[in-house]
Amino acid sequence: MSAPAAGAAADAHPPFDCSKCGRTVRGQKADDAGWCETCRQELIRHSSRQAYLPAAVVAAAFLWLLWWSGLLESPLMAFWVALGGVLTFVAYKVARRVLFDLLRGRATGDGKG
């Protein structure tokens, strides 16, 4: 048995042209849409920033519901605040994923976004 060649690590991911920016990328693996890591990280940052708005709306609606129902004076206040935090976190994660798919669909022009 022979040891792998020195260039085997470089050949693990052959060069590809990013389908978004058009750069030739070496040493990286293209994602499912053929994007390089830089373009993908830029899209993740963009969708993460935009996901704060739906999460803030869910948090505000939950606080309003607590105020409207009179649960702000409840002995279980810590439970209600924790529940609101969990709901806000889930809203952020769902919005981030939906925005990621929507923005990628718009960028690739495949009609899914």
Short mmCIF file of the C-alpha atoms (twelve columns), coordinates in Angstrom:
data_MODEL
# 
_entry.id   MODEL 
# 
loop_
_atom_site.group_PDB 
_atom_site.id 
_atom_site.type_symbol 
_atom_site.label_atom_id 
_atom_site.label_alt_id 
_atom_site.label_comp_id 
_atom_site.label_asym_id 
_atom_site.label_seq_id 
_atom_site.Cartn_x 
_atom_site.Cartn_y 
_atom_site.Cartn_z 
_atom_site.pdbx_PDB_model_num 
ATOM 1   C CA . MET A 1   0.000   0.000  0.000   1 
ATOM 2   C CA . SER A 2   1.342   3.363  -0.932  1 
ATOM 3   C CA . ALA A 3   0.821   6.651  0.812   1 
ATOM 4   C CA . PRO A 4   -1.466  9.174  -0.929  1 
ATOM 5   C CA . ALA A 5   0.257   11.677 -3.152  1 
ATOM 6   C CA . ALA A 6   1.043   15.149 -1.812  1 
ATOM 7   C CA . GLY A 7   -1.437  16.746 -4.207  1 
ATOM 8   C CA . ALA A 8   -4.311  14.511 -3.067  1 
ATOM 9   C CA . ALA A 9   -5.593  17.136 -0.627  1 
ATOM 10  C CA . ALA A 10  -5.757  19.723 -3.391  1 
ATOM 11  C CA . ASP A 11  -7.530  17.242 -5.679  1 
ATOM 12  C CA . ALA A 12  -10.167 16.449 -3.057  1 
ATOM 13  C CA . HIS A 13  -12.164 19.447 -4.237  1 
ATOM 14  C CA . PRO A 14  -11.453 20.268 -7.875  1 
ATOM 15  C CA . PRO A 15  -11.572 23.930 -8.941  1 
ATOM 16  C CA . PHE A 16  -14.970 25.285 -9.932  1 
ATOM 17  C CA . ASP A 17  -16.461 28.537 -11.153 1 
ATOM 18  C CA . CYS A 18  -18.826 30.088 -8.616  1 
ATOM 19  C CA . SER A 19  -22.260 30.405 -10.175 1 
ATOM 20  C CA . LYS A 20  -22.888 33.703 -8.342  1 
ATOM 21  C CA . CYS A 21  -19.672 35.714 -8.549  1 
ATOM 22  C CA . GLY A 22  -18.029 33.822 -11.408 1 
ATOM 23  C CA . ARG A 23  -14.630 33.476 -9.690  1 
ATOM 24  C CA . THR A 24  -12.626 30.303 -10.122 1 
ATOM 25  C CA . VAL A 25  -12.294 28.802 -6.642  1 
ATOM 26  C CA . ARG A 26  -9.700  26.224 -5.628  1 
ATOM 27  C CA . GLY A 27  -9.607  24.068 -2.505  1 
ATOM 28  C CA . GLN A 28  -13.281 24.523 -1.637  1 
ATOM 29  C CA . LYS A 29  -16.338 22.457 -2.363  1 
ATOM 30  C CA . ALA A 30  -19.223 24.155 -4.133  1 
ATOM 31  C CA . ASP A 31  -22.542 24.056 -2.344  1 
ATOM 32  C CA . ASP A 32  -25.714 22.666 -3.928  1 
ATOM 33  C CA . ALA A 33  -26.246 25.788 -6.041  1 
ATOM 34  C CA . GLY A 34  -22.599 25.972 -7.125  1 
ATOM 35  C CA . TRP A 35  -21.734 28.944 -4.911  1 
ATOM 36  C CA . CYS A 36  -18.350 29.517 -3.263  1 
ATOM 37  C CA . GLU A 37  -18.014 29.801 0.512   1 
ATOM 38  C CA . THR A 38  -17.651 33.607 0.374   1 
ATOM 39  C CA . CYS A 39  -20.907 34.099 -1.531  1 
ATOM 40  C CA . ARG A 40  -22.734 31.649 0.729   1 
ATOM 41  C CA . GLN A 41  -21.500 33.381 3.908   1 
ATOM 42  C CA . GLU A 42  -22.576 36.750 2.497   1 
ATOM 43  C CA . LEU A 43  -26.063 35.374 1.879   1 
ATOM 44  C CA . ILE A 44  -26.207 33.877 5.391   1 
ATOM 45  C CA . ARG A 45  -25.218 37.232 6.940   1 
ATOM 46  C CA . HIS A 46  -27.840 39.038 4.867   1 
ATOM 47  C CA . SER A 47  -30.641 36.618 5.742   1 
ATOM 48  C CA . SER A 48  -29.602 36.630 9.420   1 
ATOM 49  C CA . ARG A 49  -29.832 40.425 9.601   1 
ATOM 50  C CA . GLN A 50  -33.275 40.449 8.005   1 
ATOM 51  C CA . ALA A 51  -34.572 37.676 10.278  1 
ATOM 52  C CA . TYR A 52  -34.438 39.985 13.299  1 
ATOM 53  C CA . LEU A 53  -37.530 41.869 12.104  1 
ATOM 54  C CA . PRO A 54  -39.986 38.925 12.212  1 
ATOM 55  C CA . ALA A 55  -38.473 37.816 15.535  1 
ATOM 56  C CA . ALA A 56  -39.004 41.308 16.979  1 
ATOM 57  C CA . VAL A 57  -42.609 41.290 15.764  1 
ATOM 58  C CA . VAL A 58  -43.240 37.938 17.475  1 
ATOM 59  C CA . ALA A 59  -41.615 39.206 20.691  1 
ATOM 60  C CA . ALA A 60  -43.673 42.416 20.633  1 
ATOM 61  C CA . ALA A 61  -46.895 40.500 19.960  1 
ATOM 62  C CA . PHE A 62  -46.142 38.115 22.823  1 
ATOM 63  C CA . LEU A 63  -45.405 40.996 25.224  1 
ATOM 64  C CA . TRP A 64  -48.612 42.706 24.162  1 
ATOM 65  C CA . LEU A 65  -50.513 39.456 24.775  1 
ATOM 66  C CA . LEU A 66  -48.971 39.201 28.259  1 
ATOM 67  C CA . TRP A 67  -49.933 42.795 29.009  1 
ATOM 68  C CA . TRP A 68  -53.441 42.424 27.561  1 
ATOM 69  C CA . SER A 69  -54.186 39.219 29.466  1 
ATOM 70  C CA . GLY A 70  -52.786 40.553 32.753  1 
ATOM 71  C CA . LEU A 71  -50.063 37.912 33.000  1 
ATOM 72  C CA . LEU A 72  -47.383 40.511 33.696  1 
ATOM 73  C CA . GLU A 73  -48.369 40.345 37.376  1 
ATOM 74  C CA . SER A 74  -48.554 36.559 37.366  1 
ATOM 75  C CA . PRO A 75  -46.508 34.518 39.846  1 
ATOM 76  C CA . LEU A 76  -45.408 32.475 36.814  1 
ATOM 77  C CA . MET A 77  -43.822 35.519 35.174  1 
ATOM 78  C CA . ALA A 78  -40.468 33.754 34.698  1 
ATOM 79  C CA . PHE A 79  -42.200 30.942 32.804  1 
ATOM 80  C CA . TRP A 80  -44.007 33.378 30.494  1 
ATOM 81  C CA . VAL A 81  -40.807 35.319 29.783  1 
ATOM 82  C CA . ALA A 82  -38.937 32.080 29.054  1 
ATOM 83  C CA . LEU A 83  -41.750 30.954 26.739  1 
ATOM 84  C CA . GLY A 84  -41.593 34.292 24.935  1 
ATOM 85  C CA . GLY A 85  -37.835 33.910 24.523  1 
ATOM 86  C CA . VAL A 86  -38.239 30.444 23.044  1 
ATOM 87  C CA . LEU A 87  -40.964 31.619 20.655  1 
ATOM 88  C CA . THR A 88  -38.813 34.547 19.565  1 
ATOM 89  C CA . PHE A 89  -35.817 32.274 18.963  1 
ATOM 90  C CA . VAL A 90  -37.897 29.849 16.895  1 
ATOM 91  C CA . ALA A 91  -39.338 32.745 14.878  1 
ATOM 92  C CA . TYR A 92  -35.792 33.989 14.188  1 
ATOM 93  C CA . LYS A 93  -34.555 30.566 13.048  1 
ATOM 94  C CA . VAL A 94  -37.571 29.941 10.801  1 
ATOM 95  C CA . ALA A 95  -37.404 33.442 9.300   1 
ATOM 96  C CA . ARG A 96  -33.672 33.062 8.679   1 
ATOM 97  C CA . ARG A 97  -34.162 29.803 6.813   1 
ATOM 98  C CA . VAL A 98  -37.082 31.126 4.761   1 
ATOM 99  C CA . LEU A 99  -35.183 34.303 3.895   1 
ATOM 100 C CA . PHE A 100 -32.095 32.280 2.947   1 
ATOM 101 C CA . ASP A 101 -34.125 30.201 0.488   1 
ATOM 102 C CA . LEU A 102 -35.999 33.247 -0.807  1 
ATOM 103 C CA . LEU A 103 -32.851 35.323 -1.356  1 
ATOM 104 C CA . ARG A 104 -30.999 32.413 -2.955  1 
ATOM 105 C CA . GLY A 105 -33.913 31.806 -5.307  1 
ATOM 106 C CA . ARG A 106 -33.886 35.448 -6.321  1 
ATOM 107 C CA . ALA A 107 -30.108 35.434 -6.829  1 
ATOM 108 C CA . THR A 108 -30.080 32.270 -8.925  1 
ATOM 109 C CA . GLY A 109 -33.218 33.175 -10.859 1 
ATOM 110 C CA . ASP A 110 -34.583 29.640 -10.665 1 
ATOM 111 C CA . GLY A 111 -38.125 30.820 -9.968  1 
ATOM 112 C CA . LYS A 112 -38.272 29.309 -6.468  1 
ATOM 113 C CA . GLY A 113 -37.961 32.654 -4.720  1 
# 
